[in-house]
Amino acid sequence: MARTSAAHLLRNGSIWLGRLEIGQGWARWQGDVGQGAMHRHVAAQLVLSGGAADAVVETADGRLVWGAAVGIDPLVAHRIRPGGAATLVFIEPWALRCGLEIPASVVPRDLPGPFAAVSAQPRQGASFWQEWRGAGPQHPAGTVSAWAGRARHRIDDLLAAGHAGGVTLAALAALLGVGAEHARHRFVAEFGLPFRRYVLWRRLQIAAAALHGGSSVTASAHQAGFSDAAHAARTLKAMFGVSASQLLEQR
């Protein structure tokens, strides 16, 4: 079940006014685009233009990429140029491998054109959005190993039990009955990113959900296992270009 809320996102003094939906393995924000800081996150992102003008994405080297739909690979530094209404879709890159269904209403397989992609350079193999559109080697939904499925659920169990700040690779390995080094290498192979990066992403989701639920910045940070609100704000700023203190609810 998706959680929906209206939100103001203040970035660099400009207001982002829109509506946020959070589902399993995905999130979607729809509204007016304001100024944003350069940032990167582990989720793949799709920017859909909501008006006559194309969406414009700026990369860390100053390159401008535009189109009716712009796909951004995970961990690629970028910012979205302000320009009216848009839909921003975030997809956890392991969602398809874990067999999670992304609703067609969130992101259709047939993306509108013109389509442009922002990929990591250099990269190995097809980008996330090339795979999504069938232009590269696919790892079909539901074909993920049982090990990866168990790992994802065990991490969520630890987070739900209040161990957000203490979810370690050793603890996960013990639950899975394997050695820590085996778990480290297997995790990267299955999920496409390091264990610590994945856990940090999940902790940020916990903090964001707490903020949307009405918790204070400090309470949300502690709930997600951050040492203080400043730590959470720095992490959010690096991943999304917005700090926790700038995330305001329109209740």
Protein Blocks (a to p, Z undefined) as FASTA:
>chain_A
ZZdddddddeehiacdddddddehiacdddddddddddddfbdcddddfbfbdcddddfk
opacddfbdcddehiacddddebjaddddddfklmmnopacdfklocfbdcddddddddd
ddehjdfklmmnopaccddehiacfklmmmmmmmmmmmmnopmmmccfklmmmmnopafk
lmmmmmmmmnopafklmmmmmmmmmmmmmmmnopafklmmmmnopablklmmmmmmmmno
pafklmccdZZ
